């Protein structure tokens, strides 16, 4: 069985404050007499469920379409519950109790429960979400070489209310301080009803556009029946 973890994109989806949202308009429309339907879609590449590639905060890093295809397939995902509310940060101390499990994982999935705010408080979800400290991401990079990515159920690795920590967190995971080593960052996902007992694998496929750092992605989990 498969479960969709990413959100369908629409014009009402919350986005990082000040960034463009998606614009959708009909190019041809059968209900208006055209022979078929076409749509023109304009979107910001960090809007909705998306994957940050190394180039996002590391100018020497790879662009999203340059990443090896193996980057997008995770056979040993680990889901951990770290309840976080408005503006709260994931710290190294939050992660340390899971160190043994993280050693074998290739994708770390953090469930904060904050995804509930995506519908009930979209403004707070976008502008006052949780985030990571720089030190927590340094810890992940230093100690867990099997990890290929970090995913979360809120809008960004960075909390809008603590930008400095968020910048440092991105820089660590995207390889600025670790030569060619990096982890992709998968933001704005839905982990409701997932359990480690039934979670088998995850696929996260970004839209491959040459020249850009990051892109929207479709994320699907394989679940034991």
N, CA, C and O of each residue as an XYZ file, in Angstrom:
900
protein
N       0.846     -1.188      0.000
C       0.000      0.000      0.000
C       0.884      1.242      0.000
O       1.973      1.246      0.575
N       0.407      2.277     -0.643
C       1.175      3.520     -0.731
C       0.386      4.690     -0.147
O      -0.841      4.739     -0.228
N       1.124      5.626      0.440
C       0.502      6.795      1.061
C       1.198      8.054      0.569
O       2.425      8.150      0.599
N       0.408      9.012      0.119
C       0.952     10.295     -0.329
C       1.318     11.147      0.879
O       0.482     11.381      1.752
N       2.563     11.609      0.931
C       3.039     12.443      2.037
C       3.147     13.913      1.662
O       3.202     14.769      2.545
N       3.179     14.219      0.385
C       3.256     15.610     -0.071
C       1.850     16.154     -0.300
O       0.890     15.398     -0.453
N       1.751     17.486     -0.321
C       0.459     18.144     -0.515
C       0.268     18.537     -1.974
O       1.198     19.049     -2.596
N      -0.920     18.309     -2.534
C      -1.212     18.905     -3.841
C      -1.086     20.430     -3.746
O      -1.461     21.031     -2.739
N      -0.568     21.032     -4.782
C      -0.335     22.471     -4.792
C      -1.573     23.208     -5.305
O      -2.181     22.794     -6.292
N      -1.943     24.296     -4.633
C      -3.005     25.159     -5.149
C      -2.755     26.591     -4.705
O      -1.819     26.867     -3.955
N      -3.594     27.490     -5.172
C      -3.376     28.914     -4.926
C      -3.611     29.312     -3.477
O      -3.215     30.403     -3.067
N      -4.246     28.449     -2.698
C      -4.511     28.743     -1.295
C      -3.472     28.118     -0.362
O      -3.542     28.320      0.850
N      -2.529     27.377     -0.892
C      -1.516     26.740     -0.047
C      -0.680     27.798      0.672
O      -0.359     28.830      0.083
N      -0.320     27.557      1.944
C       0.528     28.517      2.654
C       1.948     28.509      2.100
O       2.448     27.475      1.658
N       2.584     29.664      2.130
C       3.963     29.789      1.674
C       4.771     30.642      2.633
O       4.218     31.388      3.441
N       6.074     30.523      2.533
C       6.984     31.345      3.357
C       6.626     32.816      3.166
O       6.465     33.266      2.032
N       6.497     33.579      4.269
C       6.048     34.969      4.152
C       6.885     35.785      3.168
O       8.114     35.796      3.233
N       6.193     36.464      2.262
C       6.849     37.329      1.287
C       7.229     36.659     -0.010
O       7.510     37.346     -0.992
N       7.247     35.329     -0.047
C       7.589     34.625     -1.281
C       6.365     34.494     -2.186
O       5.234     34.479     -1.701
N       6.585     34.400     -3.495
C       5.456     34.220     -4.413
C       4.752     32.889     -4.163
O       5.347     31.931     -3.669
N       3.473     32.860     -4.517
C       2.710     31.617     -4.450
C       2.512     31.092     -5.865
O       3.134     31.576     -6.811
N       1.647     30.104     -6.002
C       1.394     29.523     -7.321
C       0.280     30.303     -8.018
O      -0.666     30.761     -7.376
N       0.403     30.447     -9.322
C      -0.635     31.060    -10.145
C      -1.046     30.051    -11.211
O      -0.197     29.509    -11.919
N      -2.338     29.803    -11.323
C      -2.862     28.809    -12.261
C      -3.929     29.470    -13.125
O      -4.867     30.078    -12.609
N      -3.783     29.351    -14.428
C      -4.829     29.887    -15.300
C      -5.003     28.974    -16.509
O      -4.057     28.353    -16.992
N      -6.240     28.918    -16.975
C      -6.543     28.093    -18.141
C      -5.959     28.731    -19.393
O      -6.121     29.929    -19.626
N      -5.289     27.932    -20.184
C      -4.750     28.383    -21.472
C      -5.746     28.072    -22.584
O      -6.004     28.913    -23.445
N      -6.304     26.859    -22.565
C      -7.478     26.524    -23.377
C      -8.489     25.879    -22.450
O      -8.117     25.299    -21.430
N      -9.773     25.973    -22.797
C     -10.826     25.545    -21.883
C     -11.976     24.942    -22.680
O     -12.647     25.651    -23.431
N     -12.208     23.650    -22.526
C     -13.259     22.981    -23.278
C     -14.645     23.517    -22.936
O     -15.535     23.523    -23.786
N     -14.832     23.968    -21.689
C     -16.140     24.506    -21.307
C     -16.437     25.835    -21.984
O     -17.570     26.316    -21.957
N     -15.405     26.429    -22.596
C     -15.590     27.680    -23.344
C     -15.443     27.468    -24.843
O     -15.273     28.423    -25.601
N     -15.510     26.207    -25.265
C     -15.529     25.911    -26.692
C     -14.226     25.431    -27.288
O     -14.183     25.101    -28.473
N     -13.152     25.382    -26.497
C     -11.882     24.881    -27.027
C     -11.935     23.365    -27.182
O     -12.756     22.694    -26.556
N     -11.047     22.832    -28.027
C     -11.070     21.404    -28.316
C     -10.429     20.574    -27.196
O     -10.641     19.364    -27.122
N      -9.646     21.225    -26.326
C      -9.003     20.512    -25.224
C      -8.759     21.472    -24.068
O      -9.072     22.659    -24.151
N      -8.198     20.938    -22.991
C      -7.841     21.743    -21.823
C      -6.325     21.809    -21.676
O      -5.645     20.783    -21.700
N      -5.804     23.022    -21.524
C      -4.404     23.248    -21.164
C      -4.377     24.263    -20.023
O      -5.275     25.095    -19.890
N      -3.343     24.178    -19.215
C      -3.192     25.148    -18.134
C      -1.774     25.710    -18.116
O      -0.801     25.022    -18.428
N      -1.695     26.956    -17.746
C      -0.407     27.610    -17.510
C      -0.227     27.743    -16.007
O      -1.089     28.284    -15.314
N       0.904     27.243    -15.505
C       1.167     27.248    -14.071
C       2.471     27.994    -13.811
O       3.506     27.684    -14.401
N       2.409     28.973    -12.928
C       3.594     29.732    -12.531
C       3.782     29.537    -11.031
O       2.870     29.802    -10.247
N       4.966     29.072    -10.634
C       5.177     28.812     -9.214
C       6.603     29.149     -8.805
O       7.528     29.141     -9.617
N       6.750     29.445     -7.522
C       8.044     29.654     -6.872
C       8.609     28.284     -6.518
O       7.867     27.418     -6.054
N       9.894     28.070     -6.724
C      10.411     26.702     -6.589
C      10.523     26.211     -5.150
O      10.811     25.036     -4.923
N      10.299     27.089     -4.174
C      10.273     26.672     -2.768
C       8.867     26.783     -2.188
O       8.707     27.060     -0.999
N       7.867     26.572     -3.003
C       6.472     26.674     -2.566
C       5.865     25.285     -2.445
O       6.081     24.431     -3.305
N       5.104     25.059     -1.377
C       4.469     23.763     -1.180
C       5.481     22.701     -0.790
O       6.608     23.016     -0.408
N       5.079     21.456     -0.887
C       6.002     20.348     -0.600
C       7.144     20.394     -1.607
O       6.918     20.316     -2.814
N       8.370     20.520     -1.107
C       9.494     20.664     -2.031
C      10.787     20.135     -1.411
O      10.887     19.926     -0.202
N      11.757     19.930     -2.275
C      13.069     19.436     -1.862
C      14.117     20.519     -2.074
O      14.248     21.063     -3.171
N      14.862     20.827     -1.013
C      16.005     21.736     -1.115
C      17.221     20.949     -1.588
O      17.619     19.974     -0.950
N      17.808     21.367     -2.697
C      19.064     20.797     -3.151
C      20.238     21.575     -2.587
O      20.050     22.682     -2.081
N      21.452     21.025     -2.661
C      22.631     21.669     -2.075
C      22.844     23.112     -2.526
O      23.285     23.947     -1.737
N      22.537     23.409     -3.783
C      22.785     24.748     -4.335
C      21.992     25.840     -3.621
O      22.318     27.021     -3.743
N      20.954     25.457     -2.879
C      20.085     26.434     -2.215
C      20.863     27.333     -1.249
O      20.672     28.549     -1.240
N      21.742     26.731     -0.436
C      22.530     27.527      0.509
C      24.029     27.280      0.366
O      24.818     27.764      1.176
N      24.418     26.540     -0.646
C      25.829     26.223     -0.869
C      26.111     26.461     -2.348
O      25.759     25.634     -3.189
N      26.735     27.568     -2.662
C      26.883     27.951     -4.068
C      27.784     27.002     -4.850
O      27.776     27.016     -6.081
N      28.558     26.180     -4.150
C      29.368     25.161     -4.819
C      28.635     23.824     -4.924
O      29.174     22.862     -5.473
N      27.419     23.760     -4.407
C      26.679     22.509     -4.373
C      25.939     22.218     -5.665
O      25.840     23.067     -6.551
N      25.423     21.001     -5.752
C      24.709     20.554     -6.947
C      23.317     21.165     -7.028
O      22.659     21.392     -6.013
N      22.888     21.423     -8.251
C      21.504     21.812     -8.506
C      20.619     20.568     -8.451
O      21.109     19.440     -8.515
N      19.315     20.789     -8.333
C      18.406     19.666     -8.107
C      18.473     18.626     -9.223
O      18.415     17.428     -8.946
N      18.594     19.057    -10.477
C      18.614     18.107    -11.598
C      19.966     17.420    -11.758
O      20.107     16.504    -12.568
N      20.958     17.859    -10.991
C      22.292     17.254    -11.049
C      22.484     16.152    -10.009
O      23.503     15.462    -10.021
N      21.519     15.982     -9.116
C      21.667     14.989     -8.053
C      21.527     13.575     -8.607
O      20.728     13.350     -9.516
N      22.288     12.617     -8.078
C      22.113     11.219     -8.495
C      20.691     10.756     -8.198
O      20.106     11.144     -7.187
N      20.141      9.933     -9.071
C      18.758      9.495     -8.886
C      18.586      8.722     -7.580
O      17.489      8.696     -7.021
N      19.651      8.093     -7.088
C      19.569      7.353     -5.830
C      19.237      8.261     -4.646
O      18.766      7.798     -3.608
N      19.490      9.565     -4.818
C      19.183     10.526     -3.764
C      17.711     10.496     -3.388
O      17.355     10.833     -2.259
N      16.859     10.103     -4.310
C      15.417     10.260     -4.147
C      14.717      9.005     -3.631
O      13.495      9.000     -3.482
N      15.473      7.945     -3.356
C      14.890      6.672     -2.924
C      15.446      6.295     -1.556
O      16.660      6.292     -1.349
N      14.544      5.975     -0.617
C      14.937      5.734      0.771
C      14.375      4.382      1.226
O      13.162      4.211      1.348
N      15.266      3.440      1.470
C      14.866      2.095      1.871
C      14.836      1.906      3.381
O      14.308      0.905      3.865
N      15.397      2.854      4.134
C      15.459      2.722      5.594
C      15.014      4.029      6.259
O      15.779      4.633      7.011
N      13.791      4.462      5.988
C      13.318      5.703      6.600
C      13.046      5.511      8.090
O      12.637      4.435      8.527
N      13.277      6.562      8.853
C      13.006      6.546     10.295
C      12.122      7.732     10.641
O      12.479      8.881     10.381
N      10.968      7.449     11.226
C      10.037      8.481     11.677
C      10.181      8.648     13.180
O      10.070      7.676     13.927
N      10.429      9.873     13.630
C      10.468     10.121     15.071
C       9.518     11.263     15.407
O       9.365     12.216     14.643
N       8.887     11.142     16.568
C       7.933     12.145     17.029
C       8.623     13.117     17.972
O       9.095     12.732     19.041
N       8.677     14.372     17.569
C       9.219     15.455     18.390
C       8.185     16.573     18.393
O       8.260     17.470     17.553
N       7.221     16.547     19.311
C       6.178     17.581     19.312
C       6.781     18.980     19.420
O       7.565     19.270     20.323
N       6.396     19.834     18.483
C       6.869     21.217     18.461
C       5.700     22.131     18.119
O       4.845     21.794     17.299
N       5.680     23.290     18.761
C       4.637     24.273     18.499
C       5.259     25.515     17.874
O       6.387     25.471     17.384
N       4.530     26.611     17.893
C       4.943     27.842     17.226
C       6.365     28.257     17.615
O       6.658     28.470     18.792
N       7.236     28.367     16.622
C       8.566     28.911     16.818
C       9.546     28.028     17.568
O      10.681     28.446     17.799
N       9.152     26.828     17.956
C      10.054     25.960     18.719
C      11.050     25.265     17.792
O      10.725     24.932     16.652
N      12.257     25.053     18.292
C      13.337     24.511     17.470
C      13.711     23.091     17.882
O      13.693     22.747     19.064
N      14.049     22.279     16.890
C      14.611     20.951     17.122
C      16.080     21.125     17.490
O      16.843     21.733     16.740
N      16.470     20.598     18.630
C      17.833     20.743     19.130
C      18.590     19.418     19.044
O      18.004     18.359     18.824
N      19.876     19.507     19.218
C      20.700     18.287     19.291
C      20.205     17.375     20.406
O      20.168     16.154     20.254
N      19.824     17.982     21.528
C      19.361     17.195     22.673
C      18.065     16.449     22.354
O      17.822     15.370     22.894
N      17.236     17.019     21.481
C      16.028     16.315     21.041
C      16.372     15.054     20.257
O      15.683     14.040     20.365
N      17.435     15.123     19.471
C      17.781     14.042     18.549
C      18.612     12.938     19.185
O      18.524     11.781     18.774
N      19.409     13.283     20.174
C      20.371     12.321     20.733
C      19.749     11.013     21.226
O      20.378      9.967     21.068
N      18.548     11.013     21.816
C      17.976      9.731     22.259
C      17.706      8.743     21.123
O      17.505      7.555     21.376
N      17.697      9.214     19.886
C      17.399      8.362     18.734
C      18.661      7.987     17.953
O      18.574      7.491     16.830
N      19.819      8.220     18.544
C      21.081      8.053     17.818
C      21.258      6.639     17.281
O      21.667      6.469     16.132
N      20.962      5.630     18.078
C      21.165      4.249     17.627
C      20.304      3.931     16.417
O      20.766      3.292     15.472
N      19.060      4.374     16.441
C      18.167      4.125     15.309
C      18.591      4.923     14.082
O      18.461      4.448     12.954
N      19.098      6.132     14.298
C      19.474      6.979     13.164
C      20.716      6.464     12.447
O      20.926      6.788     11.278
N      21.534      5.678     13.116
C      22.768      5.185     12.491
C      22.490      4.382     11.229
O      23.277      4.420     10.283
N      21.390      3.662     11.207
C      21.071      2.812     10.063
C      20.114      3.470      9.075
O      19.910      2.945      7.980
N      19.532      4.591      9.430
C      18.501      5.214      8.598
C      19.118      5.958      7.418
O      20.236      6.466      7.505
N      18.371      6.014      6.307
C      18.814      6.853      5.186
C      17.928      8.078      4.988
O      18.269      8.967      4.208
N      16.789      8.135      5.689
C      15.930      9.321      5.685
C      15.395      9.522      7.088
O      14.800      8.615      7.669
N      15.610     10.719      7.636
C      15.073     11.079      8.944
C      13.813     11.912      8.743
O      13.846     12.961      8.099
N      12.706     11.435      9.299
C      11.416     12.108      9.165
C      10.981     12.581     10.545
O      10.761     11.768     11.443
N      10.859     13.887     10.714
C      10.484     14.466     12.001
C       9.002     14.829     11.967
O       8.565     15.636     11.147
N       8.235     14.216     12.875
C       6.817     14.557     12.999
C       6.617     15.401     14.254
O       6.742     14.916     15.378
N       6.307     16.659     14.032
C       6.096     17.599     15.131
C       4.635     17.703     15.541
O       4.329     18.140     16.650
N       3.736     17.304     14.653
C       2.313     17.535     14.858
C       1.858     18.899     14.381
O       0.665     19.199     14.398
N       2.810     19.737     13.950
C       2.467     21.106     13.547
C       1.707     21.140     12.221
O       1.132     22.168     11.864
N       1.701     20.032     11.496
C       0.956     20.005     10.231
C      -0.529     20.267     10.442
O      -1.221     20.672      9.507
N      -1.033     20.043     11.659
C      -2.437     20.351     11.953
C      -2.750     21.825     11.723
O      -3.889     22.185     11.426
N      -1.726     22.679     11.862
C      -1.943     24.125     11.713
C      -2.024     24.554     10.249
O      -2.374     25.700      9.966
N      -1.710     23.664      9.324
C      -1.702     24.052      7.901
C      -3.082     24.517      7.447
O      -3.206     25.449      6.653
N      -4.125     23.850      7.965
C      -5.490     24.264      7.630
C      -6.085     25.190      8.678
O      -6.752     26.168      8.341
N      -5.844     24.883      9.951
C      -6.504     25.646     11.011
C      -5.904     27.029     11.212
O      -6.605     27.947     11.638
N      -4.608     27.196     10.911
C      -3.931     28.487     11.082
C      -2.839     28.632     10.023
O      -1.654     28.596     10.353
N      -3.226     28.796      8.746
C      -2.211     28.848      7.685
C      -1.216     29.992      7.847
O      -0.056     29.857      7.457
N      -1.650     31.108      8.412
C      -0.727     32.233      8.614
C       0.332     31.881      9.650
O       1.512     32.172      9.456
N      -0.084     31.258     10.749
C       0.872     30.825     11.764
C       1.749     29.694     11.275
O       2.930     29.624     11.617
N       1.172     28.800     10.468
C       1.934     27.691      9.895
C       3.088     28.223      9.054
O       4.200     27.698      9.106
N       2.813     29.267      8.281
C       3.832     29.825      7.392
C       4.829     30.709      8.133
O       6.032     30.644      7.879
N       4.329     31.533      9.049
C       5.161     32.586      9.613
C       5.687     32.358     11.008
O       6.477     33.160     11.506
N       5.266     31.273     11.658
C       5.739     31.033     13.025
C       5.867     29.533     13.289
O       5.499     29.045     14.357
N       6.385     28.822     12.313
C       6.526     27.377     12.446
C       7.761     26.976     13.221
O       8.589     27.819     13.564
N       7.885     25.680     13.499
C       9.106     25.168     14.119
C      10.296     25.297     13.173
O      10.159     25.759     12.040
N      11.450     24.887     13.649
C      12.660     24.886     12.832
C      13.720     24.026     13.494
O      13.460     23.352     14.491
N      14.906     24.058     12.934
C      16.058     23.335     13.479
C      17.114     24.338     13.922
O      17.238     25.417     13.343
N      17.869     23.979     14.947
C      19.054     24.755     15.284
C      20.198     24.356     14.357
O      20.204     23.262     13.794
N      21.152     25.247     14.210
C      22.340     24.904     13.446
C      23.090     23.738     14.067
O      23.599     22.875     13.351
N      23.163     23.705     15.391
C      23.902     22.647     16.077
C      23.267     21.278     15.857
O      23.977     20.278     15.750
N      21.944     21.222     15.788
C      21.291     19.930     15.543
C      21.646     19.395     14.162
O      21.809     18.188     13.984
N      21.764     20.283     13.192
C      22.103     19.845     11.832
C      23.581     19.500     11.708
O      23.947     18.598     10.954
N      24.422     20.204     12.433
C      25.845     19.825     12.488
C      25.978     18.418     13.069
O      26.762     17.608     12.575
N      25.219     18.135     14.106
C      25.216     16.808     14.729
C      24.818     15.733     13.722
O      25.456     14.682     13.652
N      23.775     15.986     12.946
C      23.349     15.013     11.937
C      24.435     14.782     10.894
O      24.698     13.645     10.504
N      25.058     15.856     10.448
C      26.103     15.730      9.429
C      27.343     15.020      9.967
O      27.956     14.216      9.265
N      27.705     15.314     11.201
C      28.928     14.751     11.781
C      28.786     13.274     12.135
O      29.748     12.514     12.021
N      27.590     12.863     12.566
C      27.442     11.554     13.201
C      26.702     10.505     12.378
O      26.758      9.323     12.717
N      26.015     10.894     11.312
C      25.135      9.940     10.635
C      25.357      9.955      9.124
O      24.556     10.516      8.376
N      26.449      9.333      8.685
C      26.808      9.371      7.262
C      25.833      8.620      6.357
O      25.838      8.835      5.145
N      25.000      7.746      6.917
C      24.041      7.018      6.082
C      22.822      7.849      5.708
O      22.101      7.510      4.770
N      22.590      8.930      6.435
C      21.429      9.766      6.137
C      21.621     10.500      4.813
O      22.645     11.147      4.590
N      20.631     10.390      3.946
C      20.645     11.119      2.672
C      19.722     12.325      2.700
O      19.843     13.218      1.861
N      18.792     12.364      3.664
C      17.840     13.458      3.687
C      17.155     13.599      5.032
O      17.130     12.673      5.843
N      16.597     14.786      5.245
C      15.803     15.100      6.434
C      14.480     15.681      5.951
O      14.455     16.592      5.123
N      13.382     15.146      6.477
C      12.049     15.585      6.071
C      11.254     16.000      7.301
O      11.503     15.512      8.403
N      10.293     16.904      7.108
C       9.548     17.436      8.252
C       8.110     17.766      7.877
O       7.785     17.973      6.708
N       7.250     17.811      8.907
C       5.834     18.091      8.684
C       5.484     19.547      9.002
O       4.420     19.829      9.553
N       6.370     20.451      8.657
C       6.092     21.892      8.731
C       6.792     22.564      7.558
O       7.425     21.890      6.746
N       6.684     23.871      7.463
C       6.949     24.542      6.189
C       8.419     24.645      5.814
O       8.742     24.717      4.628
N       9.322     24.654      6.796
C      10.732     24.863      6.457
C      11.642     24.390      7.576
O      11.270     24.424      8.749
N      12.835     23.950      7.206
C      13.882     23.666      8.183
C      14.132     24.881      9.066
O      14.494     24.741     10.234
N      13.940     26.067      8.513
C      14.129     27.320      9.241
C      12.805     27.812      9.805
O      11.784     27.795      9.117
N      12.825     28.246     11.042
C      11.679     28.957     11.593
C      11.782     30.424     11.197
O      12.834     31.044     11.356
N      10.689     30.975     10.684
C      10.686     32.377     10.261
C      11.025     33.312     11.422
O      11.519     34.419     11.211
N      10.754     32.858     12.650
C      11.005     33.693     13.823
C      12.423     33.522     14.371
O      12.778     34.150     15.368
N      13.229     32.683     13.732
C      14.618     32.492     14.173
C      15.489     32.238     12.945
O      16.038     31.152     12.760
N      15.597     33.269     12.120
C      16.227     33.135     10.802
C      17.700     32.739     10.899
O      18.168     31.922     10.106
N      18.429     33.299     11.849
C      19.865     33.012     11.929
C      20.130     31.526     12.141
O      21.003     30.950     11.491
N      19.381     30.905     13.047
C      19.543     29.462     13.259
C      19.135     28.688     12.009
O      19.759     27.686     11.658
N      18.086     29.159     11.343
C      17.619     28.478     10.140
C      18.620     28.533      8.999
O      18.790     27.559      8.266
N      19.276     29.665      8.851
C      20.311     29.786      7.815
C      21.443     28.811      8.098
O      21.889     28.091      7.205
N      21.905     28.790      9.339
C      23.001     27.893      9.707
C      22.591     26.429      9.530
O      23.387     25.610      9.071
N      21.362     26.109      9.890
C      20.870     24.736      9.727
C      20.906     24.318      8.259
O      21.367     23.224      7.933
N      20.422     25.185      7.379
C      20.475     24.896      5.944
C      21.920     24.736      5.466
O      22.231     23.815      4.710
N      22.788     25.625      5.903
C      24.179     25.567      5.453
C      24.834     24.248      5.850
O      25.585     23.666      5.068
N      24.552     23.780      7.058
C      25.133     22.504      7.485
C      24.613     21.349      6.641
O      25.409     20.591      6.087
N      23.298     21.198      6.530
C      22.761     20.036      5.823
C      23.098     20.055      4.341
O      23.270     18.999      3.732
N      23.194     21.234      3.756
C      23.428     21.324      2.316
C      24.907     21.341      1.952
O      25.265     21.593      0.802
N      25.768     21.072      2.936
C      27.156     20.750      2.638
C      28.147     21.887      2.630
O      29.277     21.704      2.177
N      27.767     23.060      3.116
C      28.699     24.186      3.068
C      29.956     23.923      3.890
O      31.033     24.409      3.544
N      29.832     23.165      4.965
C      30.966     22.941      5.867
C      31.488     21.505      5.823
O      32.317     21.129      6.651
N      31.015     20.695      4.869
C      31.372     19.273      4.853
C      31.803     18.814      3.463
O      31.424     17.726      3.029
N      32.575     19.611      2.774
C      33.094     19.264      1.448
C      31.953     18.839      0.525
O      31.038     19.625      0.280
N      31.991     17.613      0.013
C      30.977     17.158     -0.941
C      29.824     16.419     -0.271
O      28.943     15.905     -0.961
N      29.811     16.356      1.042
C      28.757     15.646      1.757
C      27.582     16.587      2.005
O      27.771     17.765      2.306
N      26.380     16.061      1.876
C      25.173     16.874      2.073
C      23.994     15.961      2.349
O      24.067     14.750      2.142
N      22.914     16.552      2.814
C      21.618     15.894      2.900
C      20.598     16.794      2.224
O      20.629     18.011      2.408
N      19.705     16.215      1.453
C      18.616     17.020      0.918
C      17.618     17.287      2.040
O      17.560     16.550      3.024
N      16.842     18.342      1.879
C      15.860     18.764      2.874
C      14.487     18.725      2.206
O      14.281     19.343      1.162
N      13.556     18.000      2.810
C      12.223     17.855      2.230
C      11.225     18.494      3.192
O      11.030     18.017      4.310
N      10.601     19.570      2.744
C       9.807     20.425      3.623
C       8.319     20.387      3.270
O       7.936     20.137      2.127
N       7.495     20.644      4.289
C       6.043     20.797      4.113
C       5.377     19.481      3.701
O       4.755     19.385      2.643
N       5.525     18.464      4.569
C       4.939     17.148      4.316
C       3.884     16.813      5.366
O       3.739     17.511      6.370
N       3.155     15.732      5.111
C       2.084     15.278      5.993
C       2.386     13.851      6.446
O       2.346     12.921      5.641
N       2.689     13.678      7.736
C       3.033     12.365      8.271
C       1.912     11.770      9.123
O       2.142     10.801      9.847
N       0.719     12.324      9.052
C      -0.392     11.831      9.865
C      -0.628     10.351      9.598
O      -0.622      9.901      8.453
N      -0.834      9.609     10.673
C      -1.171      8.176     10.673
C      -0.014      7.262     10.276
O      -0.204      6.047     10.220
N       1.163      7.789     10.003
C       2.323      6.934      9.733
C       2.833      6.295     11.020
O       2.752      6.895     12.092
N       3.357      5.080     10.913
C       4.047      4.436     12.034
C       5.298      3.741     11.507
O       5.331      3.289     10.362
N       6.314      3.660     12.340
C       7.537      2.961     11.940
C       7.296      1.474     11.718
O       7.995      0.839     10.928
N       6.304      0.918     12.415
C       6.025     -0.511     12.277
C       5.571     -0.878     10.870
O       5.799     -1.997     10.410
N       4.933      0.062     10.193
C       4.407     -0.235      8.856
C       5.142      0.503      7.739
O       4.923      0.215      6.563
N       6.009      1.450      8.093
C       6.729      2.242      7.093
C       7.872      1.419      6.502
O       8.780      1.004      7.223
N       7.828      1.185      5.201
C       8.849      0.361      4.552
C       9.857      1.174      3.756
O      11.060      0.937      3.867
N       9.399      2.115      2.965
C      10.303      2.904      2.128
C       9.613      4.205      1.740
O       8.401      4.359      1.894
N      10.408      5.128      1.237
C       9.896      6.432      0.799
C      10.558      6.797     -0.520
O      11.751      6.565     -0.715
N       9.779      7.364     -1.411
C      10.288      7.931     -2.656
C       9.927      9.411     -2.669
O       8.776      9.771     -2.423
N      10.896     10.265     -2.953
C      10.669     11.709     -3.057
C      11.210     12.173     -4.403
O      12.423     12.285     -4.578
N      10.332     12.442     -5.341
C      10.738     12.781     -6.707
C      10.504     14.265     -6.983
O       9.358     14.702     -7.096
N      11.582     15.039     -7.091
C      11.433     16.456     -7.415
C      11.182     16.667     -8.900
O      11.506     15.816     -9.729
N      10.605     17.805     -9.217
C      10.454     18.221    -10.608
C      11.836     18.628    -11.110
O      12.429     19.578    -10.601
N      12.341     17.918    -12.097
C      13.716     18.141    -12.554
C      13.749     19.225    -13.621
O      13.353     19.006    -14.766
N      14.227     20.389    -13.226
C      14.378     21.535    -14.122
C      15.838     21.953    -14.079
O      16.359     22.271    -13.010
N      16.493     21.957    -15.206
C      17.900     22.333    -15.249
C      18.090     23.774    -14.794
O      17.305     24.661    -15.130
N      19.160     23.986    -14.018
C      19.564     25.331    -13.658
C      19.065     25.828    -12.325
O      19.565     26.839    -11.832
N      18.080     25.150    -11.706
C      17.545     25.656    -10.442
C      18.068     24.837     -9.265
O      18.483     23.689     -9.419
N      18.040     25.456     -8.088
C      18.620     24.838     -6.896
C      17.742     23.749     -6.299
O      18.250     22.745     -5.798
N      16.436     23.938     -6.348
C      15.486     23.110     -5.613
C      14.194     23.042     -6.406
O      14.035     23.751     -7.400
N      13.252     22.178     -5.967
C      12.025     22.045     -6.749
C      10.916     21.394     -5.933
O      11.184     20.662     -4.980
N       9.661     21.665     -6.315
C       8.546     20.915     -5.728
C       8.749     19.423     -5.934
O       9.358     19.001     -6.917
N       8.236     18.629     -5.005
C       8.414     17.185     -5.128
C       7.150     16.444     -4.713
O       6.348     16.932     -3.917
N       7.003     15.273     -5.268
C       5.957     14.341     -4.861
C       6.606     13.265     -4.004
O       7.586     12.639     -4.407
N       6.047     13.060     -2.819
C       6.639     12.137     -1.850
C       5.615     11.058     -1.508
O       4.482     11.358     -1.132
N       6.028      9.805     -1.644
C       5.137      8.668     -1.428
C       5.826      7.660     -0.514
O       7.000      7.341     -0.703
N       5.092      7.164      0.471
C       5.599      6.118      1.359
C       5.003      4.771      0.972
O       3.829      4.673      0.614
N       5.829      3.743      1.049
C       5.358      2.368      0.901
C       5.039      1.842      2.298
O       5.891      1.845      3.187
N       3.795      1.390      2.476
C       3.302      0.974      3.782
C       2.959     -0.512      3.751
O       2.368     -0.994      2.784
N       3.326     -1.236      4.803
C       2.922     -2.635      4.908
C       1.408     -2.728      5.007
O       0.780     -1.953      5.729
N       0.832     -3.662      4.294
C      -0.625     -3.848      4.330
C      -1.047     -4.442      5.672
O      -2.234     -4.673      5.898
